[in-house]
């Protein structure tokens, strides 16, 4: 009997540091498990689509695991998660919030009435806005390829990176609160996650943009 209690006590002593470590890093552990669930997903979810109104540029979805992760984290598909975009344009009396079940990222020509813009050298490299159509959250993005390269975003996926970065930052506004000033940390988190999870190859890139003649 003493031997049994000795074994039990030894197991507790050995496992206690591990238990304490897991408890201390519980949030990080939960996040890792959540990431793993999405990373191992290899299908293209029907909830996402892309479109283009820009000649010679055709975005295509190739893997939605990262988009699935972002949408779940930001709770885009929760009940009444989406703020009426008119609230960002001065219509402060609107109480409407929308529930959506799909997201479409649309590449469009220059957006003049944009919700946000990502800087380049002489002009903005990316501009974005959104609206709701039926059950679909339509995120519109316009790109300036010259400003993208001049602003320091280069490489094989420069267009895709700016396209995705702009779209995801628009989502921050879509689930935000127009009555409060946008927290820059929320937008910065998008960039941090892209660098940490996408650009490192942990997630496969979700979108490619095909250019005519290439």
C-alpha positions in Angstrom: 0.0 0.0 0.0 2.8 2.4 0.9 4.4 1.6 -2.4 1.2 2.5 -4.2 1.0 5.8 -2.4 4.6 6.4 -3.2 3.9 5.8 -6.9 0.9 8.1 -6.9 2.8 10.8 -5.1 5.7 10.6 -7.5 3.3 10.9 -10.5 1.7 14.0 -8.9 5.1 15.6 -8.3 6.3 14.9 -11.8 3.1 16.0 -13.5 2.4 19.1 -11.3 4.9 21.3 -13.2 3.3 20.3 -16.5 -0.2 21.0 -15.2 0.9 24.4 -13.8 2.6 25.3 -17.1 -0.5 24.4 -19.1 -2.7 26.4 -16.7 -0.4 29.4 -16.8 -0.5 29.4 -20.6 -4.1 28.3 -20.9 -5.0 31.0 -23.4 -2.1 30.2 -25.6 -2.9 26.5 -25.4 -6.5 27.1 -26.4 -5.3 29.3 -29.3 -2.9 26.6 -30.5 -5.7 24.0 -30.4 -8.0 26.3 -32.3 -5.3 27.0 -34.9 -4.7 23.3 -35.3 -8.4 22.7 -36.1 -8.3 25.2 -39.0 -4.7 24.4 -40.2 -5.7 20.7 -40.8 -8.7 21.8 -42.9 -8.0 21.4 -46.6 -11.3 22.2 -48.2 -12.6 25.4 -49.8 -15.5 26.6 -47.8 -18.6 27.6 -49.8 -19.1 30.6 -47.5 -16.3 32.5 -49.3 -16.1 33.9 -52.8 -14.1 36.4 -54.7 -15.0 38.5 -57.7 -13.4 41.1 -59.9 -14.5 44.2 -61.8 -11.0 45.1 -62.8 -9.9 44.0 -66.3 -6.9 41.7 -66.5 -7.0 40.8 -62.7 -8.8 37.7 -61.6 -8.7 36.7 -57.9 -9.3 33.0 -57.1 -9.7 31.2 -53.9 -7.4 28.2 -53.5 -7.7 27.4 -49.7 -10.0 28.9 -47.1 -8.4 27.5 -43.9 -7.0 30.9 -42.9 -10.2 32.7 -43.8 -12.1 30.2 -41.8 -9.9 31.0 -38.8 -10.2 34.7 -39.2 -14.0 34.6 -39.6 -14.4 32.4 -36.6 -12.1 34.5 -34.5 -13.8 37.8 -35.5 -17.3 36.1 -35.1 -18.4 37.5 -38.5 -21.2 34.9 -38.8 -22.6 35.6 -35.3 -26.2 36.9 -35.0 -26.3 40.6 -35.9 -22.5 40.8 -36.0 -22.3 43.3 -38.9 -22.6 47.0 -38.3 -24.7 49.1 -40.7 -22.0 50.6 -43.0 -24.1 53.8 -43.2 -23.1 54.5 -39.6 -19.5 55.1 -40.8 -20.8 57.6 -43.3 -22.6 59.9 -40.9 -26.0 58.2 -40.5 -25.7 57.9 -36.7 -29.4 57.2 -36.2 -29.3 53.7 -37.7 -29.8 50.9 -35.2 -29.6 48.1 -37.8 -27.1 45.3 -37.5 -27.0 42.5 -40.1 -26.5 38.7 -39.8 -24.6 37.2 -42.7 -23.6 33.7 -43.7 -21.3 34.5 -46.6 -18.4 36.8 -47.4 -17.4 38.0 -50.9 -14.2 39.9 -51.4 -14.6 41.9 -54.6 -11.7 43.6 -56.5 -13.0 46.9 -57.9 -11.5 50.0 -59.6 -10.5 53.0 -57.4 -12.8 53.5 -54.4 -13.3 57.2 -53.6 -15.6 56.8 -50.7 -13.5 54.3 -48.8 -13.8 53.2 -45.2 -10.1 52.7 -44.8 -6.9 53.0 -46.8 -3.4 51.5 -46.6 -0.6 53.9 -47.5 1.8 53.9 -50.4 4.2 56.6 -51.5 2.1 59.2 -53.4 -1.3 57.6 -53.1 -3.0 54.7 -51.2 -1.9 51.2 -52.1 -5.2 49.7 -51.0 -8.6 51.0 -50.2 -11.6 49.2 -48.8 -15.2 49.4 -47.9 -18.2 47.1 -47.4 -21.9 46.6 -47.7 -24.4 43.9 -47.1 -26.5 42.3 -49.8 -29.0 39.7 -48.7 -27.0 37.3 -46.5 -23.7 38.2 -48.0 -21.1 40.6 -46.6 -19.5 42.2 -49.7 -16.0 43.6 -49.0 -14.8 45.8 -51.8 -11.0 46.4 -52.3 -9.2 48.6 -54.8 -5.5 48.2 -55.4 -2.8 50.4 -57.0 -0.1 48.1 -58.2 2.4 50.9 -58.6 1.9 52.2 -55.0 2.1 48.6 -53.7 5.6 48.2 -55.0 6.7 51.7 -54.2 5.4 51.3 -50.7 7.7 48.4 -50.0 5.3 45.5 -50.5 7.1 43.3 -53.1 7.5 39.7 -54.1 5.5 37.1 -55.8 2.4 37.7 -53.7 2.5 41.5 -53.3 -1.0 42.0 -54.9 -2.5 39.2 -52.9 -1.0 40.4 -49.6 -2.4 43.9 -50.1 -5.8 42.5 -51.3 -6.1 40.3 -48.2 -4.7 42.8 -45.7 -7.1 45.5 -46.9 -10.1 43.1 -46.9 -9.4 41.8 -43.4 -9.0 45.3 -42.0 -12.4 46.2 -43.4 -13.8 43.2 -41.5 -12.5 44.9 -38.3 -14.8 47.8 -39.0 -17.7 45.6 -40.1 -17.9 44.1 -36.6 -16.8 47.2 -34.8 -18.7 49.9 -32.9 -19.0 53.2 -34.8 -19.7 55.0 -31.5 -16.2 54.3 -30.4 -13.0 55.3 -32.0 -11.3 52.4 -33.8 -8.6 50.8 -31.7 -5.4 50.8 -33.8 -4.4 47.6 -31.9 -7.3 45.7 -33.6 -6.0 46.7 -37.1 -2.4 46.0 -36.1 -3.5 42.5 -35.0 -4.5 41.7 -38.5 -1.0 42.5 -39.7 0.6 40.6 -36.9 -1.5 37.5 -37.6 -0.7 37.6 -41.3 3.0 37.7 -40.6 2.8 35.0 -37.9 0.4 32.6 -39.4 0.2 33.2 -43.2 3.5 34.6 -44.4 5.4 31.9 -42.4 3.6 29.1 -44.2 1.6 27.8 -41.2 -1.5 28.4 -43.2 -1.7 28.1 -47.0 -2.4 31.3 -48.9 -6.1 31.6 -49.4 -6.2 33.7 -52.6 -4.2 34.1 -55.8 -4.6 36.9 -58.3 -4.2 35.9 -61.9 -3.0 38.6 -64.3 -3.8 38.5 -68.0 -0.9 37.7 -70.1 1.0 35.8 -67.4 
